[in-house]
Amino acid sequence: MSVLRLLAVLLALLTTGIAAYAATARVTFILVNDIYLMSDQMMPDGQRRGGFARLAAVVKAERAKGRHVILAHAGDTLSPSAISSIDEGARIMALTNMVAPDVFVPGNHEFDFGKAVFLQRMSEAQFALFAANLRGAQGEALPKFKDRSIITVDGVRVGLTGATYDDTARASNPEDLQFFSTVTTVSEQAQTLRREGADFVVAVVHAPREQDYSIFAARTVDLLLSGHNHDLFIEFDGRNAIVESSHDAQYVTAIDVTMEVSERGGARTTVWRPEFRIIDTAAITPDPQVAAVVAKYEQDLSRELDTPIGITAVELDSRVATVRGGEAAIGNLIADAMRISSRADAAVTNGGGIRGGRIYAPGSSITRRDIMAEMPFANRAVTIAISGAGLKRALENGLARWPNPSGRFPQVSGLAIVADASRPRGARIVSLKIDNAPIEDDRIYRVATNDFLARGGDDYVTFRDTSQLLPIGDSPLIANQVIDYVQDLGTVRTAIEGRVIVK
C-alpha cells in the first residue's frame, strides 16, 4: 500500500464519528396572547401593566438586541372590548400592525362579528397568519393564511405551524367556516415539517390547556406557544415546553432558545436549551409612538361612548334600593338583552351588579357610557343548563333576604315569579313560570346569567354546580349585549311588568 493511500485510510479512520455538519442558532421567541385593551390598566398592587404601548416597547427592546426574534401572537384581540363594540376590531388591528407579529393565530374572539368582518380584518393584517385547522366552506384555504413554514437561522431550520380554537363554531360566530381538530392538525403539521427538514418545531395555538397537554404528550412539537386560558404559564420537562403569557400584555414571556444541530451519516440531530424570562410590563416605559396612537384612539372612544344609542320612553331607575329591592325596569332591560342575545329560555342577573345609581327620566338619551357605568365589572353572559328544580332553588336564594335590599335580588327575563315573604326562606316561591308555562322540575332549561353568579357568587351555588354551555372566557360582555339591544330597540319601552312579585 502506498504511503498516500495509507495516509488516506488513517485520515478516514480518524474522522469516523465526526459530524459532517454542525450549526448553532440562537432565537428569542416572544409570546403574547389575549390582548383586548388598548391602554395599560391599574392593577390591585398599584402598578400599571399591559397595553399596546408597553408591549411595543418590550418587542422593540428585544429586537434591538441583535438576536433573531420571532414574535408570536396566540390570538384573541379583535373582541370583546368597548372600542371593538364600535369599530369591530379595526383600531386593534391597526395597533397590532404597529407591533408586527411574525406569527399570528386567530382566537375564537376574532370571529365575534361574523365571517365577513373576520376576513376583512385579516386582509388588513401586515403580518403572517397561520391556522392549519381553518378552512372555508368548501374546504379551501383562506386568503393570506399559511399551514406551516420553515425559516433558516444560522444554518438551523425552524419549522412554524399554527392552529385556531377548534370549538369556535360554538364559542363565536364564524358562520360556514370549518374548524378541524387542533391536536390532530398540529401533530400532522409537525410531522410534515420534520419530513420537510425542520430541525426544531414550534406551534402557536389558541387552545384550552387540556389540548396543550395532548400536544405536549405527543412529542411532535418542541415548543408550544398557547393562548386562551389567560394564564401566566410555563412547563418544561427537559424535552418539550408549553408557554402562555397571561393576558392584555400584563406580562410578556420571552424564551431564549439555543439550538445545536449536528449531522452524521445523513441523520440530523438537534439539541436545544431554553431560558425563560417573564417580563413584567409594569417596569416598562411605554413606547411613545404607539402611546400617541393609543391616546388618539381613546379620545375617539370617549366621543363614541357619549354618542346616544337610543332613548327611553319609560323611567329607568338604577338606584340601589330599586335594583336590590324589587323588580326594576332597568333590570328587565338588561335581563332581556342577555336572554335574547344568548338565545336562552330565561335570564337571571343580580341587582347588585347594576351600579349606575341614577334615574333616567322618560325622554332621556342613553349612551354607551351610561350602559358601561351601569355594568362596570365587565361581567360576561354565561349560558347554563339547569333543571327547573335547580332554577327554583337559585331564585329562592335570590329572594331569601327580602324585604331587606340585597345584591342577590334577581332581575329576570322570560320568568314570572310570585313569592310569599311570610313563608320560610327557601320555600317562598308559590308560583314560577317560564315562557308563561309552569316550570317543570325535571326539565333542563337554558338560562343566561352573569359570570359572577355562574361561579356561585351571592350564594347562587346551584348555578355554580351546573353545566356551562360556553366557558366563561368565551362568553360575551353583557354591556355589549345591552348596547346592541338598545340600539336595535331605538326606543326603550321596557317597564315593570310583574316579573317578580313578592307579597
C-alpha positions as MATLAB code, in Angstrom:
seq = 'MSVLRLLAVLLALLTTGIAAYAATARVTFILVNDIYLMSDQMMPDGQRRGGFARLAAVVKAERAKGRHVILAHAGDTLSPSAISSIDEGARIMALTNMVAPDVFVPGNHEFDFGKAVFLQRMSEAQFALFAANLRGAQGEALPKFKDRSIITVDGVRVGLTGATYDDTARASNPEDLQFFSTVTTVSEQAQTLRREGADFVVAVVHAPREQDYSIFAARTVDLLLSGHNHDLFIEFDGRNAIVESSHDAQYVTAIDVTMEVSERGGARTTVWRPEFRIIDTAAITPDPQVAAVVAKYEQDLSRELDTPIGITAVELDSRVATVRGGEAAIGNLIADAMRISSRADAAVTNGGGIRGGRIYAPGSSITRRDIMAEMPFANRAVTIAISGAGLKRALENGLARWPNPSGRFPQVSGLAIVADASRPRGARIVSLKIDNAPIEDDRIYRVATNDFLARGGDDYVTFRDTSQLLPIGDSPLIANQVIDYVQDLGTVRTAIEGRVIVK';
ca = [
       0.000    0.000    0.000;
       1.406    3.380   -0.993;
       2.184    5.992    1.633;
      -0.518    8.330    0.241;
      -3.128    5.593    0.289;
      -2.172    4.669    3.852;
      -2.478    8.276    4.962;
      -5.931    8.479    3.356;
      -7.097    5.369    5.208;
      -5.754    6.667    8.509;
      -7.452   10.031    7.943;
     -10.760    8.282    7.242;
     -10.430    6.255   10.414;
      -9.616    9.344   12.457;
     -12.595   11.272   11.131;
     -15.095    8.457   11.649;
     -17.777    9.659   14.061;
     -17.020   13.337   13.484;
     -20.129   15.250   12.374;
     -20.207   16.154    8.714;
     -22.323   19.219    9.581;
     -22.793   21.348   12.673;
     -24.713   24.561   13.288;
     -25.786   26.600   16.277;
     -28.630   29.115   16.284;
     -29.979   31.363   18.996;
     -33.565   32.549   18.671;
     -35.725   34.517   21.075;
     -39.405   33.659   20.921;
     -41.729   36.304   22.389;
     -45.280   35.261   23.190;
     -48.355   37.442   23.662;
     -51.967   36.354   23.705;
     -55.480   37.522   24.581;
     -54.949   41.285   24.229;
     -58.296   43.085   24.423;
     -57.432   46.528   25.830;
     -55.591   49.335   24.071;
     -54.288   51.052   27.207;
     -52.467   49.896   30.302;
     -54.561   49.274   33.409;
     -54.108   49.926   37.116;
     -53.611   46.605   38.906;
     -54.540   45.724   42.517;
     -50.873   46.105   43.540;
     -50.950   49.758   42.454;
     -48.880   49.168   39.297;
     -49.939   49.914   35.727;
     -49.476   46.988   33.361;
     -50.303   45.924   29.856;
     -51.493   47.790   26.805;
     -50.066   48.096   23.321;
     -47.554   50.852   24.118;
     -45.794   48.801   26.789;
     -45.935   45.692   24.601;
     -44.398   47.601   21.684;
     -41.585   48.806   23.953;
     -40.825   45.217   25.035;
     -40.733   43.979   21.450;
     -38.548   46.846   20.228;
     -36.085   46.290   23.055;
     -35.836   42.571   22.313;
     -35.396   43.137   18.573;
     -32.707   45.743   19.251;
     -30.515   43.145   20.966;
     -29.494   41.732   17.595;
     -30.608   38.205   18.285;
     -33.099   36.625   15.863;
     -36.576   37.321   17.317;
     -39.866   35.607   16.480;
     -42.879   37.389   17.982;
     -45.870   35.065   18.262;
     -49.420   36.253   18.937;
     -51.636   33.356   20.042;
     -54.941   35.069   19.320;
     -57.968   36.818   20.807;
     -57.717   40.550   20.317;
     -60.400   41.912   17.949;
     -63.086   41.440   20.612;
     -64.529   41.914   23.195;
     -63.845   45.481   24.286;
     -65.500   48.859   24.371;
     -63.663   50.000   21.244;
     -64.432   46.802   19.329;
     -68.144   47.231   20.009;
     -67.827   50.419   17.954;
     -65.350   49.599   15.168;
     -65.409   45.763   15.043;
     -61.707   45.499   15.799;
     -60.346   47.967   13.217;
     -58.266   50.031   15.659;
     -56.989   46.949   17.471;
     -55.792   45.586   14.122;
     -54.014   48.873   13.392;
     -52.220   48.675   16.753;
     -51.290   45.035   16.168;
     -49.757   46.066   12.838;
     -47.558   48.526   14.751;
     -46.280   45.711   16.970;
     -45.833   43.475   13.883;
     -46.015   39.824   14.998;
     -44.054   37.300   12.991;
     -46.782   34.700   13.599;
     -50.445   35.392   14.335;
     -53.042   32.721   15.075;
     -56.678   33.842   15.360;
     -58.563   33.129   18.571;
     -62.279   32.493   18.828;
     -62.997   36.175   19.512;
     -61.614   37.126   16.096;
     -64.866   35.693   14.698;
     -67.303   37.522   17.013;
     -68.501   39.890   14.278;
     -69.042   37.206   11.665;
     -67.174   35.805    8.696;
     -67.095   38.945    6.544;
     -65.598   41.124    9.280;
     -63.062   38.421   10.152;
     -61.877   38.194    6.557;
     -61.757   41.982    6.270;
     -59.633   42.356    9.405;
     -57.299   39.579    8.319;
     -56.880   41.292    4.942;
     -55.688   44.380    6.857;
     -53.031   42.393    8.737;
     -49.454   43.272    7.807;
     -48.036   40.113    9.330;
     -48.035   36.370    8.746;
     -51.261   34.480    9.523;
     -51.272   30.796   10.496;
     -54.241   28.457   11.053;
     -53.712   24.976    9.655;
     -57.051   23.740   11.028;
     -59.152   26.532    9.482;
     -60.779   26.236    6.079;
     -63.510   27.882    4.057;
     -66.960   26.449    3.443;
     -65.694   24.342    0.518;
     -62.551   23.213    2.280;
     -60.363   25.846    0.671;
     -57.506   27.661    2.405;
     -58.348   31.222    3.408;
     -56.556   34.191    1.815;
     -53.163   35.020    3.386;
     -53.254   32.047    5.784;
     -50.437   29.509    5.980;
     -50.456   25.998    7.372;
     -46.721   25.972    8.094;
     -43.373   27.396    7.065;
     -39.667   26.825    7.630;
     -37.161   29.594    8.254;
     -33.404   29.082    8.430;
     -31.446   30.794   11.199;
     -27.650   30.363   11.134;
     -27.987   27.020    9.390;
     -30.755   25.687   11.663;
     -34.171   25.098   10.107;
     -37.017   26.266   12.381;
     -40.465   24.938   11.500;
     -43.556   27.002   12.348;
     -47.208   25.998   12.366;
     -50.368   27.298   13.980;
     -53.956   26.388   14.799;
     -57.006   28.352   15.880;
     -59.585   27.402   18.519;
     -61.365   24.354   17.138;
     -64.589   24.957   19.107;
     -65.075   28.406   17.577;
     -68.351   27.424   15.889;
     -69.867   27.090   19.362;
     -67.952   29.899   21.013;
     -68.344   32.612   18.396;
     -69.873   33.445   15.006;
     -67.735   32.075   12.152;
     -70.776   31.132   10.039;
     -69.779   28.488    7.464;
     -66.036   28.452    8.118;
     -64.741   24.997    9.033;
     -62.592   24.102   12.039;
     -60.704   20.838   12.449;
     -59.118   19.226   15.493;
     -56.299   21.328   16.890;
     -54.483   18.356   18.409;
     -54.653   16.217   15.277;
     -53.807   19.075   12.925;
     -50.795   20.254   14.916;
     -49.439   16.706   15.102;
     -49.840   16.223   11.336;
     -48.265   19.580   10.519;
     -45.345   18.945   12.880;
     -44.642   15.579   11.283;
     -44.795   17.170    7.835;
     -42.360   19.870    8.931;
     -39.935   17.179   10.129;
     -40.168   15.437    6.757;
     -39.536   18.750    5.046;
     -36.339   19.168    7.041;
     -37.242   21.161   10.150;
     -34.707   20.752   12.958;
     -36.885   22.452   15.586;
     -40.686   22.736   15.523;
     -42.774   25.496   17.096;
     -46.577   25.503   17.184;
     -48.635   28.582   18.037;
     -52.166   27.706   19.074;
     -55.279   29.192   20.626;
     -56.395   26.206   22.652;
     -57.572   25.125   26.114;
     -54.979   23.673   28.449;
     -56.107   20.065   28.041;
     -55.362   20.301   24.306;
     -51.993   21.881   25.080;
     -51.148   18.849   27.182;
     -52.281   16.456   24.459;
     -49.924   18.145   22.001;
     -47.196   18.168   24.654;
     -47.607   14.427   25.273;
     -47.371   13.599   21.549;
     -43.779   14.944   21.454;
     -44.181   16.119   17.853;
     -43.677   19.775   18.799;
     -40.650   21.106   20.632;
     -42.081   24.446   21.769;
     -45.817   25.105   22.122;
     -46.880   28.759   22.411;
     -50.508   28.961   23.503;
     -53.327   31.370   24.260;
     -56.929   31.195   25.510;
     -56.592   30.380   29.219;
     -55.264   33.814   30.287;
     -52.657   32.109   32.478;
     -49.057   33.064   33.054;
     -47.848   29.523   32.476;
     -44.576   27.733   31.723;
     -43.933   23.999   31.700;
     -40.722   22.332   30.542;
     -39.815   18.712   31.147;
     -36.385   18.713   29.531;
     -37.763   17.711   26.130;
     -40.806   19.860   25.345;
     -42.216   23.142   26.597;
     -45.609   24.879   26.856;
     -45.843   28.628   27.438;
     -48.717   31.092   27.843;
     -48.365   34.814   28.621;
     -51.240   35.870   30.861;
     -53.468   38.393   29.031;
     -53.611   42.024   27.900;
     -49.779   42.091   27.800;
     -49.628   42.464   31.558;
     -46.730   40.027   31.373;
     -44.788   39.044   28.270;
     -42.878   35.777   28.088;
     -39.571   35.570   26.239;
     -37.934   32.220   25.553;
     -34.267   32.335   24.561;
     -33.600   29.088   22.712;
     -30.178   27.771   21.769;
     -30.369   25.058   19.083;
     -27.375   22.910   18.193;
     -27.700   20.761   15.086;
     -25.271   18.072   14.017;
     -25.346   15.616   11.130;
     -23.783   12.162   10.996;
     -24.320    9.692    8.251;
     -27.092   11.831    6.761;
     -29.084   11.988   10.011;
     -29.543   15.368   11.686;
     -29.830   15.665   15.460;
     -30.997   18.728   17.370;
     -30.195   19.551   20.975;
     -31.922   22.647   22.357;
     -31.870   24.591   25.595;
     -34.437   27.209   26.649;
     -34.129   30.114   29.028;
     -37.493   31.509   30.130;
     -37.894   35.184   31.000;
     -41.084   36.725   32.368;
     -41.206   40.426   31.588;
     -43.410   42.441   33.946;
     -44.662   45.341   31.838;
     -45.133   47.442   34.977;
     -41.385   48.032   34.730;
     -41.517   49.014   31.031;
     -41.684   52.585   29.751;
     -44.428   52.773   27.089;
     -43.299   53.278   23.512;
     -44.087   56.938   22.725;
     -45.135   56.394   19.114;
     -47.643   53.673   19.973;
     -48.745   55.550   23.097;
     -49.666   58.565   20.942;
     -51.832   56.401   18.677;
     -53.480   54.739   21.674;
     -54.237   58.165   23.177;
     -55.927   59.246   19.943;
     -57.960   56.050   19.822;
     -59.005   56.529   23.451;
     -60.223   60.028   22.540;
     -62.182   58.509   19.651;
     -63.661   56.007   22.083;
     -64.614   58.716   24.557;
     -66.532   60.608   21.864;
     -68.269   57.433   20.736;
     -69.171   56.493   24.305;
     -71.037   59.777   24.682;
     -72.986   59.370   21.435;
     -76.647   58.422   22.082;
     -77.581   54.882   21.103;
     -81.272   55.200   21.995;
     -83.819   56.980   24.143;
     -86.075   55.733   26.887;
     -89.829   56.242   26.854;
     -90.095   54.987   30.433;
     -88.336   55.832   33.665;
     -85.287   53.702   34.323;
     -84.187   53.710   37.954;
     -80.831   52.138   38.841;
     -80.626   53.368   42.415;
     -79.525   50.784   44.975;
     -82.834   50.479   46.787;
     -84.651   49.931   43.492;
     -82.479   47.280   41.848;
     -81.831   45.416   45.106;
     -85.338   45.594   46.500;
     -87.653   44.509   43.703;
     -88.298   44.230   40.012;
     -86.759   47.198   38.183;
     -87.353   48.347   34.630;
     -83.613   48.669   34.007;
     -83.105   45.168   35.401;
     -85.728   43.888   32.976;
     -83.959   45.661   30.111;
     -80.591   44.140   30.962;
     -82.030   40.659   31.504;
     -83.945   40.847   28.205;
     -80.739   41.731   26.365;
     -78.972   38.768   27.966;
     -81.748   36.291   27.191;
     -82.295   37.382   23.595;
     -78.610   37.657   22.708;
     -77.831   34.295   24.325;
     -80.883   32.589   22.787;
     -81.766   31.320   26.236;
     -85.088   30.314   27.755;
     -84.607   32.762   30.612;
     -82.099   35.143   32.129;
     -81.191   35.918   35.730;
     -78.835   38.649   36.872;
     -78.301   40.130   40.316;
     -79.454   43.614   41.227;
     -76.115   44.230   42.903;
     -74.411   44.148   39.522;
     -76.325   47.249   38.388;
     -74.326   50.194   39.692;
     -75.250   53.446   37.977;
     -77.301   54.746   40.894;
     -79.379   57.221   38.875;
     -82.748   57.855   37.286;
     -83.183   58.164   33.527;
     -86.360   60.211   33.055;
     -88.686   59.430   30.134;
     -87.283   61.075   27.026;
     -83.659   60.748   28.195;
     -80.954   59.708   25.779;
     -78.948   56.578   26.577;
     -75.263   56.396   25.650;
     -72.705   53.637   25.628;
     -71.080   55.309   28.599;
     -74.372   55.030   30.517;
     -74.531   51.293   29.887;
     -70.917   50.776   30.891;
     -71.447   52.815   34.057;
     -74.408   50.617   34.965;
     -72.278   47.480   34.482;
     -68.722   48.454   35.439;
     -67.483   44.964   36.322;
     -67.093   43.747   32.709;
     -69.294   40.772   33.542;
     -69.864   38.157   30.857;
     -73.122   36.471   29.940;
     -72.787   32.770   30.701;
     -75.421   30.322   29.490;
     -76.006   27.354   31.783;
     -78.098   24.211   31.522;
     -80.127   23.815   34.693;
     -83.130   21.792   35.827;
     -86.366   23.508   36.720;
     -85.867   22.447   40.326;
     -82.341   23.869   40.352;
     -83.517   27.146   38.886;
     -86.209   27.414   41.541;
     -83.632   26.867   44.309;
     -81.459   29.599   42.797;
     -84.359   32.042   42.729;
     -85.256   31.152   46.305;
     -81.730   32.210   47.225;
     -82.254   35.463   45.357;
     -85.368   36.231   47.422;
     -84.003   34.990   50.753;
     -83.245   38.405   52.267;
     -86.336   40.265   51.112;
     -87.691   42.750   52.278;
     -84.165   43.914   53.064;
     -82.403   45.223   49.937;
     -79.833   42.708   48.772;
     -77.397   42.467   45.886;
     -78.618   38.929   45.218;
     -82.168   40.059   44.337;
     -82.949   38.561   40.905;
     -83.652   40.734   37.878;
     -85.107   38.336   35.312;
     -86.314   37.774   31.767;
     -88.589   35.004   30.499;
     -89.736   34.265   34.050;
     -92.760   35.129   36.177;
     -92.213   34.694   39.917;
     -94.768   35.026   42.680;
     -93.440   34.696   46.228;
     -94.834   34.951   49.746;
     -92.371   36.613   52.132;
     -94.243   35.258   55.156;
     -93.090   31.757   54.258;
     -89.715   30.355   55.395;
     -86.619   31.214   53.413;
     -86.030   28.633   50.718;
     -89.776   27.966   50.377;
     -91.154   31.371   49.462;
     -91.951   30.859   45.790;
     -95.580   29.912   45.291;
     -95.661   30.210   41.503;
     -92.892   30.053   38.922;
     -93.475   30.208   35.180;
     -91.087   30.215   32.276;
     -92.357   31.432   28.917;
     -95.842   31.643   30.529;
     -95.886   27.918   31.386;
     -95.367   26.381   34.856;
     -91.797   25.335   35.338;
     -91.104   21.592   35.222;
     -88.737   20.341   37.912;
     -87.074   17.679   35.748;
     -86.838   19.663   32.547;
     -83.484   21.215   31.575;
     -83.596   24.893   30.666;
     -81.067   27.224   29.062;
     -80.555   30.159   31.403;
     -78.339   33.178   30.767;
     -76.696   34.626   33.845;
     -73.576   36.625   34.626;
     -70.194   35.069   35.302;
     -70.257   36.207   38.940;
     -73.410   34.195   39.653;
     -72.187   31.335   37.447;
     -69.237   30.993   39.824;
     -71.598   30.794   42.791;
     -71.436   34.472   43.754;
     -74.153   35.846   46.083;
     -74.712   32.220   47.183;
     -76.102   31.147   43.796;
     -74.454   27.772   44.349;
     -76.960   25.936   42.174;
     -75.702   27.989   39.209;
     -72.118   27.117   40.077;
     -72.881   23.407   40.037;
     -74.495   23.378   36.574;
     -73.118   22.682   33.133;
     -71.938   25.835   31.368;
     -72.817   25.697   27.690;
     -69.948   28.062   26.915;
     -66.821   28.665   29.022;
     -66.736   31.984   30.845;
     -63.713   33.157   28.882;
     -65.578   32.652   25.605;
     -68.761   34.337   26.754;
     -69.750   37.831   25.561;
     -69.660   41.003   27.645;
     -73.106   41.826   28.997;
     -72.516   45.542   28.439;
     -72.024   44.879   24.725;
     -75.216   42.810   24.636;
     -77.181   45.639   26.231;
     -75.657   48.276   23.935;
     -76.598   46.234   20.868;
     -80.090   45.600   22.257;
     -80.759   49.278   22.984;
     -79.528   50.197   19.510;
     -81.895   47.630   17.997;
     -84.809   48.912   20.058;
     -84.120   52.570   19.370;
     -86.707   53.499   21.972;
     -86.760   51.617   25.269;
     -90.249   50.817   26.497;
     -89.323   48.025   28.903;
     -91.238   48.727   32.101;
     -92.054   46.933   35.351;
     -94.300   44.075   34.244;
     -94.886   41.890   37.265;
     -91.993   39.554   36.555;
     -91.134   39.320   40.265;
     -93.981   39.771   42.740;
     -93.260   39.381   46.439;
     -96.314   39.562   48.694;
];
